[in-house]
Amino acid sequence: MLSFENTEIAFANKSTRELKKANLLFRLIGNPFLNGIGTQLTSLALSLKLPVKGLIKATVFNHFCGGEDILDCESRIQELAQFNVKTILDYSVEGKQDEADFDQCLGKAVSSIERAKLDGNVPFCVIKLTGLIPFDLLEKVSAKETISENESIEFLKGRNRVDIIAQNAFNAGIPLMIDAEESWIQVAIDEIAYLMMTRYNLERPIVYNTAQMYRHDRLNYIKHLLEQAKEGGFYIGLKIVRGAYMEKERERAQKKGYPSPIQPTKSATDVDYDKAIRFCIENIERISICAGTHNEKSSLLLTEIMKDHKVLENDERVFFSQLLGMSDHISFNLSKVNFNVAKYVPYGPVKEVMPYLIRRAQENTSVAGQTGRELILIQKELDRRAN
């Protein structure tokens, strides 16, 4: 019987010392004052080149990241694989805006695919289009603004980078996930993802787009994409998540005076998330999904929907995914009963990955109960081991 309460399974890969470190880390992250001060001071210290890298690396970086490069991630890949948990390698460097940086991201993506080919422990690779195309250009294209000839060339170069990565993924037989980003650049991202699906998903899903269900229009997006897939004769890959830019989205909508794209309530997001995973399983002959969620109810619901539709636990068209360092009670208990599970494992230089780590810290204080739940489970396992 599947249960997310079994902490012996949830933390089987962690020593008592590692659990105590995680306990302290989540207590610090869970304190809004310490969290806010800590993230500000860390960013300042790094910008001033103060010697704090070792401290960051030994604490928050080590908990939430695989390493500074793919080779560093190897021990984490093998450790997770011992417990039937796969790895999604994510080069989490953000905010770069020049050609050299974009080409470096291209190289990192291809290297991830090369690593994934070696064994079955890395079933997906992932890219962020803002790592390959200038943000402001994605914004202009999404808004259907007129762009200059130079901008048009720049956009095509960026799209070609995506195409090179997708071609490599296709040749290797490794599915490629395109991350969702802010709504005001998402139109361009969706269009590029659609184009790649029409090219590389003719036999099975290779390119996956991401739907953030805290947006009230995403369920309709998924349904429309299915109609396009049936007409175009291609398969769909979808990563279904709740979302990561809510506060920023609402602030921008209010500032610029347009209707917020965000659901009116948390429960509305939950309803659409569950509707989305149900819709995907009902159309599994055409849609493959990766359910990226830390929500226990949605994870359990997906296992029940799969059972109702006679979809086997290890059917390669359905994956569950959680971030490294979070919700191990979901990941490891699912993998124990043979569901496909993959941890999102970010990597990159410590300084460059800080925006990602700061988001994780903020997420743990803003998501109701997230840090508290982690702490309760960690303490429960520490108590179990002590007795």
KESE-892316 format. One record per residue (C-alpha): residue number from 1; x, y, z. Coordinates in Angstrom, 2 decimals, decimal comma, always signed. Example, Ala and Ser with C-alpha at 12.3 -4.5 7.8 and 13.67 -1.06 7.14 Angstrom:
BEGIN
[pt 1 [+12,30 -4,50 +7,80]]
[pt 2 [+13,67 -1,06 +7,14]]
//
This chain:
BEGIN
[pt 1 [+0,00 +0,00 +0,00]]
[pt 2 [+1,44 +3,38 -1,08]]
[pt 3 [+1,96 +5,80 +1,80]]
[pt 4 [+3,87 +9,07 +1,93]]
[pt 5 [+4,23 +8,70 +5,72]]
[pt 6 [+6,97 +6,06 +5,57]]
[pt 7 [+10,06 +8,04 +6,55]]
[pt 8 [+12,33 +4,99 +6,63]]
[pt 9 [+11,85 +4,68 +2,87]]
[pt 10 [+11,78 +8,45 +2,31]]
[pt 11 [+15,22 +9,04 +3,84]]
[pt 12 [+16,88 +5,69 +3,12]]
[pt 13 [+19,61 +7,47 +1,13]]
[pt 14 [+20,54 +9,86 +3,96]]
[pt 15 [+22,77 +9,27 +6,95]]
[pt 16 [+21,68 +10,55 +10,36]]
[pt 17 [+24,32 +13,29 +10,08]]
[pt 18 [+22,89 +14,39 +6,72]]
[pt 19 [+19,37 +14,39 +8,16]]
[pt 20 [+20,47 +16,61 +11,05]]
[pt 21 [+22,05 +19,03 +8,58]]
[pt 22 [+18,82 +19,07 +6,53]]
[pt 23 [+16,85 +19,67 +9,72]]
[pt 24 [+18,93 +22,74 +10,57]]
[pt 25 [+18,81 +24,00 +6,98]]
[pt 26 [+15,02 +23,85 +6,75]]
[pt 27 [+14,67 +25,55 +10,16]]
[pt 28 [+16,78 +28,46 +8,89]]
[pt 29 [+14,93 +28,61 +5,55]]
[pt 30 [+11,59 +28,41 +7,33]]
[pt 31 [+12,25 +31,55 +9,36]]
[pt 32 [+11,10 +34,47 +7,13]]
[pt 33 [+13,39 +37,01 +8,82]]
[pt 34 [+16,53 +34,85 +8,66]]
[pt 35 [+15,63 +33,76 +5,14]]
[pt 36 [+15,28 +37,34 +3,90]]
[pt 37 [+18,43 +38,60 +5,61]]
[pt 38 [+20,38 +35,48 +4,63]]
[pt 39 [+19,59 +35,66 +0,92]]
[pt 40 [+20,41 +39,39 +0,79]]
[pt 41 [+23,70 +38,99 +2,64]]
[pt 42 [+24,68 +35,99 +0,53]]
[pt 43 [+24,08 +37,87 -2,73]]
[pt 44 [+26,01 +40,87 -1,39]]
[pt 45 [+28,93 +38,74 -0,19]]
[pt 46 [+29,21 +37,01 -3,58]]
[pt 47 [+29,06 +40,30 -5,48]]
[pt 48 [+31,83 +41,67 -3,23]]
[pt 49 [+33,82 +38,46 -3,80]]
[pt 50 [+33,95 +37,68 -0,10]]
[pt 51 [+35,09 +34,10 +0,75]]
[pt 52 [+31,63 +32,61 +1,34]]
[pt 53 [+31,51 +30,12 -1,53]]
[pt 54 [+32,72 +27,23 +0,66]]
[pt 55 [+29,99 +27,86 +3,25]]
[pt 56 [+27,26 +28,09 +0,59]]
[pt 57 [+28,53 +24,98 -1,16]]
[pt 58 [+28,61 +22,94 +2,07]]
[pt 59 [+25,07 +23,91 +3,06]]
[pt 60 [+22,26 +25,08 +0,78]]
[pt 61 [+24,08 +24,33 -2,51]]
[pt 62 [+24,93 +20,76 -1,51]]
[pt 63 [+21,33 +20,14 -0,41]]
[pt 64 [+19,55 +21,47 -3,51]]
[pt 65 [+22,17 +21,03 -6,28]]
[pt 66 [+24,09 +18,17 -7,85]]
[pt 67 [+27,38 +20,01 -8,29]]
[pt 68 [+29,15 +22,66 -10,32]]
[pt 69 [+29,37 +20,55 -13,47]]
[pt 70 [+28,00 +17,27 -14,85]]
[pt 71 [+30,96 +15,27 -13,53]]
[pt 72 [+30,21 +16,57 -10,01]]
[pt 73 [+26,63 +15,27 -10,39]]
[pt 74 [+27,74 +11,70 -11,03]]
[pt 75 [+27,81 +10,58 -7,41]]
[pt 76 [+24,29 +12,01 -6,89]]
[pt 77 [+23,03 +10,27 -10,04]]
[pt 78 [+24,35 +6,91 -8,81]]
[pt 79 [+23,11 +7,46 -5,25]]
[pt 80 [+19,55 +8,15 -6,46]]
[pt 81 [+19,69 +5,24 -8,92]]
[pt 82 [+20,27 +2,79 -6,04]]
[pt 83 [+16,72 +3,63 -4,93]]
[pt 84 [+15,14 +3,46 -8,39]]
[pt 85 [+15,06 +7,27 -8,65]]
[pt 86 [+16,24 +8,85 -11,91]]
[pt 87 [+17,91 +12,22 -12,50]]
[pt 88 [+16,93 +15,19 -14,67]]
[pt 89 [+20,07 +17,28 -15,24]]
[pt 90 [+19,33 +21,02 -15,24]]
[pt 91 [+22,04 +23,58 -16,01]]
[pt 92 [+20,53 +26,28 -13,79]]
[pt 93 [+22,46 +29,36 -14,88]]
[pt 94 [+20,05 +32,23 -15,56]]
[pt 95 [+19,97 +35,80 -16,79]]
[pt 96 [+22,70 +35,59 -19,42]]
[pt 97 [+22,26 +37,81 -22,46]]
[pt 98 [+25,21 +37,51 -24,84]]
[pt 99 [+26,15 +35,13 -27,65]]
[pt 100 [+29,01 +33,46 -25,77]]
[pt 101 [+26,73 +32,64 -22,82]]
[pt 102 [+23,98 +31,33 -25,11]]
[pt 103 [+26,47 +29,10 -26,90]]
[pt 104 [+27,77 +27,85 -23,55]]
[pt 105 [+24,21 +26,88 -22,55]]
[pt 106 [+23,87 +25,09 -25,88]]
[pt 107 [+27,05 +23,15 -25,13]]
[pt 108 [+25,87 +22,26 -21,61]]
[pt 109 [+22,56 +20,96 -22,98]]
[pt 110 [+24,30 +18,76 -25,54]]
[pt 111 [+26,65 +17,49 -22,81]]
[pt 112 [+23,62 +16,57 -20,68]]
[pt 113 [+22,23 +14,56 -23,59]]
[pt 114 [+25,59 +12,83 -24,05]]
[pt 115 [+25,58 +11,87 -20,35]]
[pt 116 [+21,97 +10,67 -20,57]]
[pt 117 [+22,88 +8,28 -23,40]]
[pt 118 [+25,27 +6,34 -21,17]]
[pt 119 [+22,61 +4,57 -19,07]]
[pt 120 [+18,96 +4,76 -18,07]]
[pt 121 [+19,56 +6,87 -14,98]]
[pt 122 [+19,04 +10,20 -16,79]]
[pt 123 [+15,71 +9,81 -18,65]]
[pt 124 [+15,29 +13,52 -19,55]]
[pt 125 [+17,32 +16,63 -20,19]]
[pt 126 [+15,99 +20,15 -19,70]]
[pt 127 [+16,56 +23,63 -21,15]]
[pt 128 [+15,40 +27,16 -20,38]]
[pt 129 [+14,92 +29,23 -23,51]]
[pt 130 [+16,16 +32,37 -21,72]]
[pt 131 [+19,51 +30,57 -21,64]]
[pt 132 [+19,50 +30,45 -25,46]]
[pt 133 [+17,56 +33,54 -26,64]]
[pt 134 [+17,58 +37,11 -25,22]]
[pt 135 [+14,74 +37,70 -22,74]]
[pt 136 [+13,69 +41,02 -24,28]]
[pt 137 [+13,49 +39,41 -27,71]]
[pt 138 [+11,25 +36,61 -26,41]]
[pt 139 [+9,11 +39,36 -24,85]]
[pt 140 [+8,80 +41,28 -28,14]]
[pt 141 [+7,96 +38,17 -30,15]]
[pt 142 [+5,39 +37,12 -27,54]]
[pt 143 [+3,76 +40,55 -27,70]]
[pt 144 [+3,71 +40,36 -31,54]]
[pt 145 [+5,75 +43,55 -31,73]]
[pt 146 [+7,54 +44,45 -34,94]]
[pt 147 [+11,19 +43,48 -34,66]]
[pt 148 [+14,14 +44,78 -36,67]]
[pt 149 [+16,04 +42,75 -39,24]]
[pt 150 [+18,92 +42,30 -36,79]]
[pt 151 [+16,53 +41,16 -34,07]]
[pt 152 [+14,92 +38,74 -36,50]]
[pt 153 [+18,32 +37,23 -37,27]]
[pt 154 [+19,13 +37,06 -33,55]]
[pt 155 [+15,83 +35,29 -32,84]]
[pt 156 [+16,41 +32,76 -35,61]]
[pt 157 [+19,90 +32,06 -34,26]]
[pt 158 [+18,36 +31,39 -30,84]]
[pt 159 [+15,69 +29,16 -32,30]]
[pt 160 [+18,38 +27,28 -34,22]]
[pt 161 [+20,18 +26,63 -30,93]]
[pt 162 [+16,99 +25,01 -29,63]]
[pt 163 [+16,74 +23,02 -32,85]]
[pt 164 [+20,33 +21,75 -32,52]]
[pt 165 [+19,61 +20,57 -28,97]]
[pt 166 [+16,32 +18,95 -30,02]]
[pt 167 [+18,05 +17,23 -32,96]]
[pt 168 [+20,69 +15,84 -30,57]]
[pt 169 [+17,95 +14,68 -28,19]]
[pt 170 [+16,10 +13,00 -31,08]]
[pt 171 [+19,24 +11,23 -32,29]]
[pt 172 [+20,01 +10,04 -28,76]]
[pt 173 [+16,40 +9,05 -28,01]]
[pt 174 [+16,47 +11,26 -24,88]]
[pt 175 [+13,35 +13,38 -24,18]]
[pt 176 [+14,03 +17,11 -23,86]]
[pt 177 [+11,98 +19,30 -21,52]]
[pt 178 [+11,52 +23,00 -22,24]]
[pt 179 [+10,90 +24,87 -18,99]]
[pt 180 [+8,03 +27,33 -18,66]]
[pt 181 [+8,94 +30,92 -17,78]]
[pt 182 [+7,14 +34,25 -17,26]]
[pt 183 [+3,79 +34,62 -19,04]]
[pt 184 [+4,95 +37,64 -21,04]]
[pt 185 [+7,59 +35,54 -22,82]]
[pt 186 [+5,68 +32,24 -22,78]]
[pt 187 [+3,89 +32,79 -26,13]]
[pt 188 [+7,22 +32,64 -27,98]]
[pt 189 [+8,33 +29,65 -25,90]]
[pt 190 [+5,08 +27,80 -26,67]]
[pt 191 [+5,47 +28,52 -30,39]]
[pt 192 [+9,05 +27,20 -30,45]]
[pt 193 [+8,03 +24,12 -28,43]]
[pt 194 [+5,19 +23,47 -30,89]]
[pt 195 [+7,55 +23,77 -33,86]]
[pt 196 [+9,99 +21,31 -32,27]]
[pt 197 [+7,16 +18,85 -31,53]]
[pt 198 [+6,08 +18,93 -35,19]]
[pt 199 [+9,67 +18,09 -36,19]]
[pt 200 [+10,79 +15,58 -33,58]]
[pt 201 [+7,65 +14,01 -32,04]]
[pt 202 [+6,39 +12,15 -35,09]]
[pt 203 [+7,15 +8,70 -33,66]]
[pt 204 [+7,07 +9,38 -29,92]]
[pt 205 [+7,41 +12,37 -27,57]]
[pt 206 [+10,95 +13,74 -27,60]]
[pt 207 [+10,23 +17,45 -26,97]]
[pt 208 [+8,20 +18,28 -23,85]]
[pt 209 [+6,71 +21,69 -23,15]]
[pt 210 [+5,78 +22,81 -19,61]]
[pt 211 [+2,32 +23,94 -18,48]]
[pt 212 [+2,12 +26,06 -15,31]]
[pt 213 [-1,34 +25,37 -13,92]]
[pt 214 [-1,43 +28,45 -11,70]]
[pt 215 [-2,26 +30,19 -14,98]]
[pt 216 [-5,99 +30,07 -15,66]]
[pt 217 [-5,52 +29,52 -19,42]]
[pt 218 [-3,28 +26,46 -19,36]]
[pt 219 [-5,96 +23,77 -19,30]]
[pt 220 [-7,35 +25,20 -22,55]]
[pt 221 [-3,79 +25,36 -23,91]]
[pt 222 [-3,34 +21,63 -23,27]]
[pt 223 [-6,68 +20,76 -24,89]]
[pt 224 [-5,90 +22,90 -27,96]]
[pt 225 [-2,44 +21,33 -28,24]]
[pt 226 [-4,06 +17,89 -28,37]]
[pt 227 [-6,26 +19,03 -31,28]]
[pt 228 [-3,15 +20,32 -33,08]]
[pt 229 [-1,31 +17,04 -32,43]]
[pt 230 [-4,15 +14,97 -33,87]]
[pt 231 [-4,30 +17,19 -36,96]]
[pt 232 [-0,54 +17,33 -37,36]]
[pt 233 [+0,15 +13,68 -36,59]]
[pt 234 [+2,63 +14,26 -33,77]]
[pt 235 [+2,87 +13,19 -30,13]]
[pt 236 [+2,82 +15,52 -27,13]]
[pt 237 [+5,24 +15,65 -24,24]]
[pt 238 [+4,07 +17,73 -21,27]]
[pt 239 [+5,53 +18,57 -17,91]]
[pt 240 [+2,67 +19,64 -15,64]]
[pt 241 [+3,60 +21,96 -12,76]]
[pt 242 [+1,80 +24,45 -10,54]]
[pt 243 [+4,24 +27,29 -11,25]]
[pt 244 [+7,11 +29,42 -9,98]]
[pt 245 [+6,51 +33,11 -10,79]]
[pt 246 [+3,22 +33,94 -9,06]]
[pt 247 [+4,19 +37,06 -7,08]]
[pt 248 [+6,11 +38,50 -10,03]]
[pt 249 [+3,18 +37,83 -12,38]]
[pt 250 [+0,62 +39,55 -10,16]]
[pt 251 [+2,84 +42,57 -9,52]]
[pt 252 [+3,50 +43,10 -13,23]]
[pt 253 [-0,19 +42,73 -14,16]]
[pt 254 [-1,16 +45,29 -11,52]]
[pt 255 [+1,62 +47,69 -12,49]]
[pt 256 [+0,83 +47,55 -16,22]]
[pt 257 [-2,93 +47,40 -15,80]]
[pt 258 [-3,82 +44,15 -17,53]]
[pt 259 [-5,81 +41,18 -16,13]]
[pt 260 [-3,64 +38,85 -14,09]]
[pt 261 [-2,94 +35,52 -15,82]]
[pt 262 [-2,86 +33,84 -12,41]]
[pt 263 [-5,68 +31,75 -10,97]]
[pt 264 [-7,84 +33,65 -8,45]]
[pt 265 [-7,17 +31,13 -5,64]]
[pt 266 [-4,82 +28,32 -4,68]]
[pt 267 [-7,73 +25,86 -4,81]]
[pt 268 [-8,45 +26,89 -8,44]]
[pt 269 [-4,84 +26,01 -9,28]]
[pt 270 [-5,21 +22,64 -7,55]]
[pt 271 [-8,44 +21,90 -9,44]]
[pt 272 [-6,87 +22,69 -12,83]]
[pt 273 [-3,71 +20,74 -11,98]]
[pt 274 [-5,74 +17,63 -11,21]]
[pt 275 [-7,91 +18,13 -14,30]]
[pt 276 [-4,75 +18,41 -16,42]]
[pt 277 [-3,19 +15,16 -15,21]]
[pt 278 [-6,53 +13,37 -15,64]]
[pt 279 [-6,90 +14,74 -19,19]]
[pt 280 [-3,37 +13,58 -20,06]]
[pt 281 [-3,94 +10,03 -18,78]]
[pt 282 [-7,29 +9,87 -20,60]]
[pt 283 [-5,34 +10,71 -23,77]]
[pt 284 [-2,19 +8,75 -23,00]]
[pt 285 [-2,06 +7,27 -26,49]]
[pt 286 [-1,11 +10,77 -27,67]]
[pt 287 [+0,23 +12,53 -24,54]]
[pt 288 [+3,16 +11,58 -22,28]]
[pt 289 [+3,53 +13,49 -19,02]]
[pt 290 [+5,94 +14,32 -16,27]]
[pt 291 [+3,99 +15,42 -13,18]]
[pt 292 [+6,25 +17,91 -11,43]]
[pt 293 [+4,68 +18,39 -8,03]]
[pt 294 [+5,37 +18,42 -4,29]]
[pt 295 [+1,67 +18,01 -3,61]]
[pt 296 [+0,83 +14,69 -1,93]]
[pt 297 [-2,84 +14,70 -2,95]]
[pt 298 [-2,08 +15,27 -6,64]]
[pt 299 [+0,64 +12,62 -6,61]]
[pt 300 [-1,68 +10,08 -5,01]]
[pt 301 [-4,50 +11,04 -7,38]]
[pt 302 [-2,27 +10,42 -10,40]]
[pt 303 [-1,48 +6,90 -9,16]]
[pt 304 [-5,23 +6,26 -8,83]]
[pt 305 [-6,05 +7,68 -12,28]]
[pt 306 [-3,32 +5,46 -13,78]]
[pt 307 [-4,84 +2,42 -12,07]]
[pt 308 [-8,34 +3,34 -13,28]]
[pt 309 [-7,08 +3,54 -16,87]]
[pt 310 [-4,97 +0,38 -16,56]]
[pt 311 [-1,69 +2,27 -17,01]]
[pt 312 [+1,16 +0,30 -15,43]]
[pt 313 [+3,29 +1,92 -12,71]]
[pt 314 [+6,44 +1,78 -14,85]]
[pt 315 [+4,81 +2,92 -18,12]]
[pt 316 [+7,45 +5,18 -19,65]]
[pt 317 [+4,76 +7,68 -20,71]]
[pt 318 [+4,22 +8,76 -17,08]]
[pt 319 [+6,86 +10,19 -14,74]]
[pt 320 [+6,64 +11,84 -11,34]]
[pt 321 [+9,21 +14,50 -10,52]]
[pt 322 [+10,30 +16,51 -7,49]]
[pt 323 [+13,18 +18,90 -6,92]]
[pt 324 [+16,39 +17,55 -5,40]]
[pt 325 [+16,37 +18,17 -1,65]]
[pt 326 [+12,59 +18,45 -1,37]]
[pt 327 [+9,66 +16,03 -0,92]]
[pt 328 [+11,76 +12,88 -0,66]]
[pt 329 [+8,79 +11,26 +1,07]]
[pt 330 [+6,92 +11,47 -2,25]]
[pt 331 [+9,82 +10,54 -4,53]]
[pt 332 [+11,21 +7,55 -2,65]]
[pt 333 [+7,88 +6,05 -1,62]]
[pt 334 [+6,67 +6,20 -5,23]]
[pt 335 [+9,86 +4,67 -6,60]]
[pt 336 [+9,71 +1,92 -3,96]]
[pt 337 [+6,47 +0,62 -5,54]]
[pt 338 [+7,90 +0,90 -9,07]]
[pt 339 [+6,49 +4,21 -10,33]]
[pt 340 [+8,80 +6,22 -12,62]]
[pt 341 [+10,36 +9,00 -10,53]]
[pt 342 [+13,00 +11,55 -11,48]]
[pt 343 [+14,59 +14,21 -9,31]]
[pt 344 [+15,29 +17,62 -10,89]]
[pt 345 [+19,02 +18,03 -10,23]]
[pt 346 [+20,30 +21,58 -10,90]]
[pt 347 [+23,98 +22,18 -11,46]]
[pt 348 [+26,31 +25,06 -12,32]]
[pt 349 [+28,89 +27,37 -10,67]]
[pt 350 [+27,84 +28,36 -7,14]]
[pt 351 [+27,58 +32,09 -7,90]]
[pt 352 [+25,64 +31,50 -11,12]]
[pt 353 [+23,12 +29,15 -9,47]]
[pt 354 [+22,30 +31,59 -6,65]]
[pt 355 [+19,12 +32,96 -8,35]]
[pt 356 [+17,78 +29,38 -8,41]]
[pt 357 [+18,73 +28,78 -4,76]]
[pt 358 [+17,16 +32,06 -3,64]]
[pt 359 [+13,91 +31,06 -5,39]]
[pt 360 [+13,97 +27,72 -3,55]]
[pt 361 [+14,46 +29,54 -0,24]]
[pt 362 [+11,62 +31,96 -0,99]]
[pt 363 [+9,39 +29,13 -2,19]]
[pt 364 [+9,88 +27,25 +1,07]]
[pt 365 [+8,65 +30,23 +3,07]]
[pt 366 [+5,80 +31,23 +0,72]]
[pt 367 [+4,31 +27,79 +0,04]]
[pt 368 [+1,99 +27,11 +2,96]]
[pt 369 [+3,23 +24,23 +5,06]]
[pt 370 [+6,12 +23,21 +2,76]]
[pt 371 [+8,96 +23,75 +5,24]]
[pt 372 [+6,87 +22,56 +8,18]]
[pt 373 [+6,07 +19,33 +6,39]]
[pt 374 [+9,74 +18,70 +5,58]]
[pt 375 [+10,72 +19,34 +9,21]]
[pt 376 [+8,01 +17,08 +10,66]]
[pt 377 [+9,09 +14,20 +8,41]]
[pt 378 [+12,80 +14,68 +9,10]]
[pt 379 [+12,19 +14,81 +12,86]]
[pt 380 [+9,97 +11,72 +12,65]]
[pt 381 [+12,78 +9,79 +10,98]]
[pt 382 [+15,40 +11,06 +13,44]]
[pt 383 [+13,16 +9,92 +16,30]]
[pt 384 [+12,66 +6,53 +14,64]]
[pt 385 [+16,41 +6,03 +14,30]]
[pt 386 [+17,02 +7,08 +17,89]]
[pt 387 [+14,64 +4,43 +19,26]]
//
